[in-house]
């Protein structure tokens, strides 16, 4: 019984040390990510400041929506016929 108590005490000690190491590693990882996000924030704004071409809304998008609706309807109709 004394041997079992020693083994359980060693297991609990190893468990606590392992959990502490993982907790410290994750804390350090979060700290590094936050520091990097503050350090590289200016570069991300410069890269992301470029203008993105967006499709204009008009007859073209309405025609495309009609085509998509027709294709979906045809696919549903074909599926139901099987």
Sine and cosine of phi, psi and omega as CSV:
sin_phi,cos_phi,sin_psi,cos_psi,sin_omega,cos_omega
0.00,0.00,-0.56,0.83,0.00,-1.00
-0.92,0.39,-0.60,0.80,0.02,-1.00
-0.92,0.40,-0.63,0.78,0.02,-1.00
-0.91,0.41,-0.65,0.76,0.03,-1.00
-0.90,0.44,-0.62,0.78,0.02,-1.00
-0.92,0.39,-0.65,0.76,0.02,-1.00
-0.91,0.41,-0.68,0.74,0.02,-1.00
-0.92,0.40,-0.60,0.80,0.05,-1.00
-0.91,0.41,-0.67,0.74,0.07,-1.00
-0.90,0.44,-0.64,0.77,0.01,-1.00
-0.90,0.43,-0.68,0.73,0.02,-1.00
-0.91,0.42,-0.63,0.78,0.03,-1.00
-0.90,0.44,-0.71,0.70,0.02,-1.00
-0.90,0.43,-0.62,0.79,0.04,-1.00
-0.88,0.48,-0.72,0.69,-0.02,-1.00
-0.92,0.40,-0.66,0.75,0.02,-1.00
-0.91,0.42,-0.69,0.73,0.02,-1.00
-0.89,0.45,-0.68,0.73,0.01,-1.00
-0.91,0.40,-0.61,0.79,0.01,-1.00
-0.92,0.40,-0.66,0.75,0.02,-1.00
-0.90,0.44,-0.71,0.71,0.01,-1.00
-0.90,0.43,-0.67,0.75,0.01,-1.00
-0.89,0.46,-0.69,0.72,0.01,-1.00
-0.92,0.39,-0.64,0.77,0.03,-1.00
-0.89,0.46,-0.71,0.71,0.00,-1.00
-0.92,0.39,-0.61,0.79,0.06,-1.00
-0.89,0.45,-0.68,0.74,0.04,-1.00
-0.90,0.43,-0.63,0.78,0.04,-1.00
-0.89,0.46,-0.69,0.72,0.03,-1.00
-0.90,0.43,-0.67,0.75,0.03,-1.00
-0.87,0.48,-0.72,0.70,0.01,-1.00
-0.89,0.45,-0.65,0.76,0.01,-1.00
-0.90,0.43,-0.68,0.74,0.02,-1.00
-0.91,0.42,-0.67,0.74,0.03,-1.00
-0.90,0.43,-0.66,0.75,0.02,-1.00
-0.92,0.40,-0.59,0.80,0.01,-1.00
-0.92,0.38,-0.56,0.83,0.06,-1.00
-0.97,0.26,-0.60,0.80,-0.04,-1.00
-0.94,0.33,-0.65,0.76,-0.06,-1.00
-0.99,-0.13,0.18,0.98,-0.04,-1.00
-0.90,0.44,-0.63,0.78,0.00,-1.00
-0.91,0.42,-0.62,0.78,0.00,-1.00
-0.93,0.37,-0.59,0.81,0.00,-1.00
-0.92,0.39,-0.60,0.80,0.02,-1.00
-0.93,0.36,-0.60,0.80,0.01,-1.00
-0.93,0.38,-0.66,0.75,0.00,-1.00
-0.94,0.35,-0.65,0.76,-0.07,-1.00
-0.99,0.15,-0.03,1.00,-0.06,-1.00
-0.99,0.16,-0.11,0.99,0.02,-1.00
-0.90,0.43,0.50,-0.87,-0.04,-1.00
-0.99,0.14,0.70,-0.71,-0.01,-1.00
-0.98,-0.20,0.78,-0.63,0.04,-1.00
-0.97,0.25,0.85,-0.53,0.02,-1.00
-0.94,-0.33,0.61,-0.79,0.01,-1.00
-0.92,0.39,0.63,-0.78,0.00,-1.00
-0.98,0.21,0.53,-0.85,0.03,-1.00
-1.00,-0.04,0.78,-0.63,-0.03,-1.00
-0.06,-1.00,-0.50,-0.87,-0.03,-1.00
-0.91,0.41,-0.54,0.84,-0.03,-1.00
-0.89,0.45,-0.71,0.70,-0.01,-1.00
-0.94,0.35,-0.54,0.84,0.03,-1.00
-0.93,0.37,-0.63,0.78,0.03,-1.00
-0.92,0.39,-0.63,0.77,0.02,-1.00
-0.91,0.41,-0.65,0.76,0.05,-1.00
-0.88,0.47,-0.63,0.78,0.02,-1.00
-0.91,0.41,-0.63,0.77,0.03,-1.00
-0.92,0.40,-0.66,0.75,0.02,-1.00
-0.90,0.43,-0.68,0.73,0.03,-1.00
-0.88,0.47,-0.66,0.75,0.02,-1.00
-0.91,0.41,-0.66,0.75,-0.01,-1.00
-0.91,0.41,-0.65,0.76,0.02,-1.00
-0.91,0.41,-0.69,0.72,0.01,-1.00
-0.88,0.47,-0.66,0.75,0.02,-1.00
-0.91,0.42,-0.64,0.77,0.01,-1.00
-0.91,0.41,-0.65,0.76,0.03,-1.00
-0.91,0.41,-0.68,0.73,-0.01,-1.00
-0.89,0.46,-0.68,0.73,0.01,-1.00
-0.91,0.41,-0.63,0.78,0.01,-1.00
-0.91,0.42,-0.63,0.78,-0.02,-1.00
-0.95,0.32,-0.41,0.91,0.00,-1.00
-0.97,0.24,-0.32,0.95,-0.03,-1.00
-0.95,0.31,0.00,0.00,0.00,0.00
